[in-house]
Amino acid sequence: DLHLRHVLVDDGSLAGVIDWGDCCTGDPSIDLQVVWSMLPVEGREAFFAEYGAVDEGVQNRARVLALGLCSMLAI
């Protein structure tokens, strides 16, 4: 469940990450949802250039998880 409330920022730069409870639970979409919830389009392209290819099913699940998490956090 890596999302914006688990990222520490110092002067605009990533300083750390807290609460790794759900990371690496077996479905990469759980880890990759942060790509759609925190990165701009240009950042996503750069991320996947380094990370590598991800199949469409994983990408779709990650997008849905990002939407759900961001919606819950907005309340």
PDB file as gemmi writes it, atoms N, CA and C in Angstrom:
CRYST1    1.000    1.000    1.000  90.00  90.00  90.00 P 1                      
ATOM      1  N   ASP A   1       0.822  -1.202   0.000  1.00  0.00           N  
ATOM      2  CA  ASP A   1       0.000   0.000   0.000  1.00  0.00           C  
ATOM      3  C   ASP A   1       0.859   1.256   0.000  1.00  0.00           C  
ATOM      4  N   LEU A   2       1.867   1.265  -0.816  1.00  0.00           N  
ATOM      5  CA  LEU A   2       2.705   2.449  -0.965  1.00  0.00           C  
ATOM      6  C   LEU A   2       1.885   3.537  -1.649  1.00  0.00           C  
ATOM      7  N   HIS A   3       1.656   4.633  -0.942  1.00  0.00           N  
ATOM      8  CA  HIS A   3       0.910   5.751  -1.508  1.00  0.00           C  
ATOM      9  C   HIS A   3       1.419   7.042  -0.912  1.00  0.00           C  
ATOM     10  N   LEU A   4       0.835   8.154  -1.326  1.00  0.00           N  
ATOM     11  CA  LEU A   4       1.381   9.460  -0.974  1.00  0.00           C  
ATOM     12  C   LEU A   4       1.458   9.732   0.523  1.00  0.00           C  
ATOM     13  N   ARG A   5       0.646   9.096   1.333  1.00  0.00           N  
ATOM     14  CA  ARG A   5       0.726   9.324   2.776  1.00  0.00           C  
ATOM     15  C   ARG A   5       1.823   8.493   3.433  1.00  0.00           C  
ATOM     16  N   HIS A   6       2.515   7.667   2.654  1.00  0.00           N  
ATOM     17  CA  HIS A   6       3.619   6.870   3.178  1.00  0.00           C  
ATOM     18  C   HIS A   6       4.962   7.345   2.645  1.00  0.00           C  
ATOM     19  N   VAL A   7       4.970   8.471   1.953  1.00  0.00           N  
ATOM     20  CA  VAL A   7       6.197   9.010   1.380  1.00  0.00           C  
ATOM     21  C   VAL A   7       6.592  10.255   2.162  1.00  0.00           C  
ATOM     22  N   LEU A   8       7.841  10.295   2.600  1.00  0.00           N  
ATOM     23  CA  LEU A   8       8.368  11.450   3.306  1.00  0.00           C  
ATOM     24  C   LEU A   8       9.124  12.328   2.314  1.00  0.00           C  
ATOM     25  N   VAL A   9       8.842  13.630   2.342  1.00  0.00           N  
ATOM     26  CA  VAL A   9       9.460  14.567   1.423  1.00  0.00           C  
ATOM     27  C   VAL A   9      10.180  15.635   2.236  1.00  0.00           C  
ATOM     28  N   ASP A  10      11.381  15.982   1.786  1.00  0.00           N  
ATOM     29  CA  ASP A  10      12.163  17.024   2.432  1.00  0.00           C  
ATOM     30  C   ASP A  10      12.581  18.024   1.372  1.00  0.00           C  
ATOM     31  N   ASP A  11      12.069  19.216   1.458  1.00  0.00           N  
ATOM     32  CA  ASP A  11      12.411  20.287   0.512  1.00  0.00           C  
ATOM     33  C   ASP A  11      12.165  19.861  -0.937  1.00  0.00           C  
ATOM     34  N   GLY A  12      11.056  19.170  -1.169  1.00  0.00           N  
ATOM     35  CA  GLY A  12      10.670  18.763  -2.505  1.00  0.00           C  
ATOM     36  C   GLY A  12      11.316  17.494  -3.024  1.00  0.00           C  
ATOM     37  N   SER A  13      12.165  16.863  -2.235  1.00  0.00           N  
ATOM     38  CA  SER A  13      12.831  15.629  -2.661  1.00  0.00           C  
ATOM     39  C   SER A  13      12.398  14.467  -1.780  1.00  0.00           C  
ATOM     40  N   LEU A  14      12.347  13.276  -2.377  1.00  0.00           N  
ATOM     41  CA  LEU A  14      12.005  12.075  -1.627  1.00  0.00           C  
ATOM     42  C   LEU A  14      13.038  11.859  -0.525  1.00  0.00           C  
ATOM     43  N   ALA A  15      12.547  11.739   0.704  1.00  0.00           N  
ATOM     44  CA  ALA A  15      13.443  11.550   1.836  1.00  0.00           C  
ATOM     45  C   ALA A  15      13.302  10.164   2.459  1.00  0.00           C  
ATOM     46  N   GLY A  16      12.173   9.503   2.242  1.00  0.00           N  
ATOM     47  CA  GLY A  16      11.981   8.182   2.823  1.00  0.00           C  
ATOM     48  C   GLY A  16      10.585   7.653   2.568  1.00  0.00           C  
ATOM     49  N   VAL A  17      10.418   6.386   2.891  1.00  0.00           N  
ATOM     50  CA  VAL A  17       9.137   5.718   2.748  1.00  0.00           C  
ATOM     51  C   VAL A  17       8.843   4.987   4.052  1.00  0.00           C  
ATOM     52  N   ILE A  18       7.601   5.105   4.527  1.00  0.00           N  
ATOM     53  CA  ILE A  18       7.187   4.415   5.743  1.00  0.00           C  
ATOM     54  C   ILE A  18       6.024   3.478   5.424  1.00  0.00           C  
ATOM     55  N   ASP A  19       5.795   2.500   6.263  1.00  0.00           N  
ATOM     56  CA  ASP A  19       4.684   1.560   6.157  1.00  0.00           C  
ATOM     57  C   ASP A  19       4.757   0.712   4.893  1.00  0.00           C  
ATOM     58  N   TRP A  20       5.585  -0.287   4.919  1.00  0.00           N  
ATOM     59  CA  TRP A  20       5.767  -1.209   3.801  1.00  0.00           C  
ATOM     60  C   TRP A  20       4.881  -2.445   3.952  1.00  0.00           C  
ATOM     61  N   GLY A  21       3.833  -2.375   4.719  1.00  0.00           N  
ATOM     62  CA  GLY A  21       3.005  -3.520   5.067  1.00  0.00           C  
ATOM     63  C   GLY A  21       2.511  -4.386   3.925  1.00  0.00           C  
ATOM     64  N   ASP A  22       2.057  -3.791   2.818  1.00  0.00           N  
ATOM     65  CA  ASP A  22       1.482  -4.580   1.728  1.00  0.00           C  
ATOM     66  C   ASP A  22       2.397  -4.729   0.520  1.00  0.00           C  
ATOM     67  N   CYS A  23       3.559  -4.113   0.544  1.00  0.00           N  
ATOM     68  CA  CYS A  23       4.460  -4.226  -0.605  1.00  0.00           C  
ATOM     69  C   CYS A  23       4.939  -5.662  -0.763  1.00  0.00           C  
ATOM     70  N   CYS A  24       5.099  -6.055  -1.972  1.00  0.00           N  
ATOM     71  CA  CYS A  24       5.619  -7.384  -2.327  1.00  0.00           C  
ATOM     72  C   CYS A  24       4.725  -8.517  -1.837  1.00  0.00           C  
ATOM     73  N   THR A  25       3.415  -8.331  -1.865  1.00  0.00           N  
ATOM     74  CA  THR A  25       2.506  -9.395  -1.434  1.00  0.00           C  
ATOM     75  C   THR A  25       2.203 -10.388  -2.541  1.00  0.00           C  
ATOM     76  N   GLY A  26       2.807 -10.245  -3.685  1.00  0.00           N  
ATOM     77  CA  GLY A  26       2.646 -11.231  -4.746  1.00  0.00           C  
ATOM     78  C   GLY A  26       2.069 -10.685  -6.034  1.00  0.00           C  
ATOM     79  N   ASP A  27       1.312  -9.611  -5.979  1.00  0.00           N  
ATOM     80  CA  ASP A  27       0.776  -9.016  -7.200  1.00  0.00           C  
ATOM     81  C   ASP A  27       1.476  -7.674  -7.405  1.00  0.00           C  
ATOM     82  N   PRO A  28       2.244  -7.529  -8.486  1.00  0.00           N  
ATOM     83  CA  PRO A  28       2.985  -6.285  -8.691  1.00  0.00           C  
ATOM     84  C   PRO A  28       2.097  -5.054  -8.814  1.00  0.00           C  
ATOM     85  N   SER A  29       0.819  -5.245  -9.112  1.00  0.00           N  
ATOM     86  CA  SER A  29      -0.065  -4.076  -9.215  1.00  0.00           C  
ATOM     87  C   SER A  29      -0.177  -3.346  -7.880  1.00  0.00           C  
ATOM     88  N   ILE A  30      -0.036  -4.061  -6.773  1.00  0.00           N  
ATOM     89  CA  ILE A  30      -0.090  -3.420  -5.456  1.00  0.00           C  
ATOM     90  C   ILE A  30       1.077  -2.456  -5.292  1.00  0.00           C  
ATOM     91  N   ASP A  31       2.247  -2.879  -5.730  1.00  0.00           N  
ATOM     92  CA  ASP A  31       3.423  -2.016  -5.648  1.00  0.00           C  
ATOM     93  C   ASP A  31       3.397  -0.915  -6.707  1.00  0.00           C  
ATOM     94  N   LEU A  32       2.884  -1.234  -7.895  1.00  0.00           N  
ATOM     95  CA  LEU A  32       2.951  -0.299  -9.018  1.00  0.00           C  
ATOM     96  C   LEU A  32       1.837   0.744  -9.032  1.00  0.00           C  
ATOM     97  N   GLN A  33       0.841   0.632  -8.165  1.00  0.00           N  
ATOM     98  CA  GLN A  33      -0.221   1.638  -8.163  1.00  0.00           C  
ATOM     99  C   GLN A  33       0.336   3.026  -7.898  1.00  0.00           C  
ATOM    100  N   VAL A  34       1.453   3.119  -7.202  1.00  0.00           N  
ATOM    101  CA  VAL A  34       2.064   4.414  -6.896  1.00  0.00           C  
ATOM    102  C   VAL A  34       2.476   5.156  -8.176  1.00  0.00           C  
ATOM    103  N   VAL A  35       2.753   4.416  -9.240  1.00  0.00           N  
ATOM    104  CA  VAL A  35       3.121   5.045 -10.512  1.00  0.00           C  
ATOM    105  C   VAL A  35       1.999   5.947 -11.003  1.00  0.00           C  
ATOM    106  N   TRP A  36       0.753   5.482 -10.897  1.00  0.00           N  
ATOM    107  CA  TRP A  36      -0.381   6.272 -11.384  1.00  0.00           C  
ATOM    108  C   TRP A  36      -0.904   7.242 -10.338  1.00  0.00           C  
ATOM    109  N   SER A  37      -0.623   7.019  -9.087  1.00  0.00           N  
ATOM    110  CA  SER A  37      -1.146   7.939  -8.071  1.00  0.00           C  
ATOM    111  C   SER A  37      -0.185   9.089  -7.765  1.00  0.00           C  
ATOM    112  N   MET A  38       1.092   8.958  -8.134  1.00  0.00           N  
ATOM    113  CA  MET A  38       2.051  10.000  -7.744  1.00  0.00           C  
ATOM    114  C   MET A  38       2.891  10.583  -8.879  1.00  0.00           C  
ATOM    115  N   LEU A  39       3.041   9.866  -9.973  1.00  0.00           N  
ATOM    116  CA  LEU A  39       3.938  10.344 -11.027  1.00  0.00           C  
ATOM    117  C   LEU A  39       3.183  10.999 -12.177  1.00  0.00           C  
ATOM    118  N   PRO A  40       3.742  12.095 -12.727  1.00  0.00           N  
ATOM    119  CA  PRO A  40       3.149  12.659 -13.935  1.00  0.00           C  
ATOM    120  C   PRO A  40       3.417  11.724 -15.114  1.00  0.00           C  
ATOM    121  N   VAL A  41       2.771  11.962 -16.234  1.00  0.00           N  
ATOM    122  CA  VAL A  41       2.922  11.104 -17.407  1.00  0.00           C  
ATOM    123  C   VAL A  41       4.396  10.926 -17.772  1.00  0.00           C  
ATOM    124  N   GLU A  42       5.155  12.006 -17.774  1.00  0.00           N  
ATOM    125  CA  GLU A  42       6.573  11.919 -18.119  1.00  0.00           C  
ATOM    126  C   GLU A  42       7.335  11.046 -17.120  1.00  0.00           C  
ATOM    127  N   GLY A  43       6.965  11.127 -15.874  1.00  0.00           N  
ATOM    128  CA  GLY A  43       7.598  10.307 -14.846  1.00  0.00           C  
ATOM    129  C   GLY A  43       7.274   8.833 -15.012  1.00  0.00           C  
ATOM    130  N   ARG A  44       6.059   8.547 -15.458  1.00  0.00           N  
ATOM    131  CA  ARG A  44       5.658   7.157 -15.692  1.00  0.00           C  
ATOM    132  C   ARG A  44       6.493   6.543 -16.811  1.00  0.00           C  
ATOM    133  N   GLU A  45       6.677   7.295 -17.875  1.00  0.00           N  
ATOM    134  CA  GLU A  45       7.484   6.805 -18.989  1.00  0.00           C  
ATOM    135  C   GLU A  45       8.913   6.525 -18.527  1.00  0.00           C  
ATOM    136  N   ALA A  46       9.475   7.437 -17.763  1.00  0.00           N  
ATOM    137  CA  ALA A  46      10.838   7.245 -17.252  1.00  0.00           C  
ATOM    138  C   ALA A  46      10.895   6.058 -16.289  1.00  0.00           C  
ATOM    139  N   PHE A  47       9.875   5.917 -15.441  1.00  0.00           N  
ATOM    140  CA  PHE A  47       9.825   4.801 -14.501  1.00  0.00           C  
ATOM    141  C   PHE A  47       9.865   3.474 -15.238  1.00  0.00           C  
ATOM    142  N   PHE A  48       8.971   3.296 -16.222  1.00  0.00           N  
ATOM    143  CA  PHE A  48       8.900   2.016 -16.926  1.00  0.00           C  
ATOM    144  C   PHE A  48      10.090   1.784 -17.849  1.00  0.00           C  
ATOM    145  N   ALA A  49      10.760   2.847 -18.261  1.00  0.00           N  
ATOM    146  CA  ALA A  49      12.000   2.681 -19.026  1.00  0.00           C  
ATOM    147  C   ALA A  49      13.049   1.986 -18.158  1.00  0.00           C  
ATOM    148  N   GLU A  50      13.045   2.293 -16.866  1.00  0.00           N  
ATOM    149  CA  GLU A  50      13.979   1.661 -15.928  1.00  0.00           C  
ATOM    150  C   GLU A  50      13.447   0.337 -15.388  1.00  0.00           C  
ATOM    151  N   TYR A  51      12.176   0.291 -15.065  1.00  0.00           N  
ATOM    152  CA  TYR A  51      11.556  -0.885 -14.442  1.00  0.00           C  
ATOM    153  C   TYR A  51      11.427  -2.049 -15.417  1.00  0.00           C  
ATOM    154  N   GLY A  52      11.030  -1.740 -16.636  1.00  0.00           N  
ATOM    155  CA  GLY A  52      10.809  -2.778 -17.639  1.00  0.00           C  
ATOM    156  C   GLY A  52       9.335  -2.916 -17.972  1.00  0.00           C  
ATOM    157  N   ALA A  53       9.057  -3.823 -18.865  1.00  0.00           N  
ATOM    158  CA  ALA A  53       7.685  -4.018 -19.357  1.00  0.00           C  
ATOM    159  C   ALA A  53       6.777  -4.614 -18.281  1.00  0.00           C  
ATOM    160  N   VAL A  54       5.529  -4.166 -18.290  1.00  0.00           N  
ATOM    161  CA  VAL A  54       4.502  -4.680 -17.378  1.00  0.00           C  
ATOM    162  C   VAL A  54       3.281  -4.997 -18.233  1.00  0.00           C  
ATOM    163  N   ASP A  55       2.714  -6.175 -18.052  1.00  0.00           N  
ATOM    164  CA  ASP A  55       1.583  -6.550 -18.906  1.00  0.00           C  
ATOM    165  C   ASP A  55       0.355  -5.698 -18.607  1.00  0.00           C  
ATOM    166  N   GLU A  56      -0.543  -5.670 -19.568  1.00  0.00           N  
ATOM    167  CA  GLU A  56      -1.716  -4.799 -19.499  1.00  0.00           C  
ATOM    168  C   GLU A  56      -2.611  -5.095 -18.300  1.00  0.00           C  
ATOM    169  N   GLY A  57      -2.754  -6.366 -17.926  1.00  0.00           N  
ATOM    170  CA  GLY A  57      -3.574  -6.718 -16.767  1.00  0.00           C  
ATOM    171  C   GLY A  57      -3.038  -6.121 -15.481  1.00  0.00           C  
ATOM    172  N   VAL A  58      -1.737  -6.198 -15.288  1.00  0.00           N  
ATOM    173  CA  VAL A  58      -1.107  -5.604 -14.097  1.00  0.00           C  
ATOM    174  C   VAL A  58      -1.292  -4.097 -14.113  1.00  0.00           C  
ATOM    175  N   GLN A  59      -1.087  -3.475 -15.274  1.00  0.00           N  
ATOM    176  CA  GLN A  59      -1.261  -2.023 -15.375  1.00  0.00           C  
ATOM    177  C   GLN A  59      -2.692  -1.613 -15.043  1.00  0.00           C  
ATOM    178  N   ASN A  60      -3.665  -2.348 -15.557  1.00  0.00           N  
ATOM    179  CA  ASN A  60      -5.068  -2.011 -15.273  1.00  0.00           C  
ATOM    180  C   ASN A  60      -5.392  -2.169 -13.791  1.00  0.00           C  
ATOM    181  N   ARG A  61      -4.925  -3.245 -13.153  1.00  0.00           N  
ATOM    182  CA  ARG A  61      -5.159  -3.425 -11.713  1.00  0.00           C  
ATOM    183  C   ARG A  61      -4.482  -2.308 -10.917  1.00  0.00           C  
ATOM    184  N   ALA A  62      -3.289  -1.925 -11.310  1.00  0.00           N  
ATOM    185  CA  ALA A  62      -2.575  -0.850 -10.613  1.00  0.00           C  
ATOM    186  C   ALA A  62      -3.323   0.469 -10.749  1.00  0.00           C  
ATOM    187  N   ARG A  63      -3.862   0.752 -11.931  1.00  0.00           N  
ATOM    188  CA  ARG A  63      -4.643   1.987 -12.132  1.00  0.00           C  
ATOM    189  C   ARG A  63      -5.888   2.000 -11.245  1.00  0.00           C  
ATOM    190  N   VAL A  64      -6.581   0.880 -11.173  1.00  0.00           N  
ATOM    191  CA  VAL A  64      -7.789   0.791 -10.339  1.00  0.00           C  
ATOM    192  C   VAL A  64      -7.424   0.961  -8.868  1.00  0.00           C  
ATOM    193  N   LEU A  65      -6.351   0.320  -8.430  1.00  0.00           N  
ATOM    194  CA  LEU A  65      -5.904   0.476  -7.037  1.00  0.00           C  
ATOM    195  C   LEU A  65      -5.531   1.921  -6.745  1.00  0.00           C  
ATOM    196  N   ALA A  66      -4.846   2.576  -7.682  1.00  0.00           N  
ATOM    197  CA  ALA A  66      -4.476   3.983  -7.499  1.00  0.00           C  
ATOM    198  C   ALA A  66      -5.716   4.852  -7.358  1.00  0.00           C  
ATOM    199  N   LEU A  67      -6.683   4.626  -8.212  1.00  0.00           N  
ATOM    200  CA  LEU A  67      -7.932   5.398  -8.138  1.00  0.00           C  
ATOM    201  C   LEU A  67      -8.639   5.173  -6.807  1.00  0.00           C  
ATOM    202  N   GLY A  68      -8.725   3.924  -6.394  1.00  0.00           N  
ATOM    203  CA  GLY A  68      -9.381   3.609  -5.120  1.00  0.00           C  
ATOM    204  C   GLY A  68      -8.672   4.216  -3.924  1.00  0.00           C  
ATOM    205  N   LEU A  69      -7.348   4.041  -3.873  1.00  0.00           N  
ATOM    206  CA  LEU A  69      -6.586   4.603  -2.743  1.00  0.00           C  
ATOM    207  C   LEU A  69      -6.673   6.116  -2.701  1.00  0.00           C  
ATOM    208  N   CYS A  70      -6.492   6.766  -3.838  1.00  0.00           N  
ATOM    209  CA  CYS A  70      -6.554   8.229  -3.869  1.00  0.00           C  
ATOM    210  C   CYS A  70      -7.953   8.723  -3.487  1.00  0.00           C  
ATOM    211  N   SER A  71      -8.969   8.009  -3.912  1.00  0.00           N  
ATOM    212  CA  SER A  71     -10.343   8.389  -3.555  1.00  0.00           C  
ATOM    213  C   SER A  71     -10.564   8.275  -2.048  1.00  0.00           C  
ATOM    214  N   MET A  72     -10.087   7.179  -1.457  1.00  0.00           N  
ATOM    215  CA  MET A  72     -10.246   7.014  -0.007  1.00  0.00           C  
ATOM    216  C   MET A  72      -9.445   8.047   0.775  1.00  0.00           C  
ATOM    217  N   LEU A  73      -8.254   8.374   0.305  1.00  0.00           N  
ATOM    218  CA  LEU A  73      -7.412   9.336   0.998  1.00  0.00           C  
ATOM    219  C   LEU A  73      -7.941  10.763   0.877  1.00  0.00           C  
ATOM    220  N   ALA A  74      -8.733  11.027  -0.153  1.00  0.00           N  
ATOM    221  CA  ALA A  74      -9.276  12.372  -0.370  1.00  0.00           C  
ATOM    222  C   ALA A  74     -10.409  12.698   0.594  1.00  0.00           C  
ATOM    223  N   ILE A  75     -10.978  11.677   1.198  1.00  0.00           N  
ATOM    224  CA  ILE A  75     -12.130  11.892   2.096  1.00  0.00           C  
ATOM    225  C   ILE A  75     -11.685  12.488   3.399  1.00  0.00           C  
TER     226      ILE A  75                                                      
END                                                                             
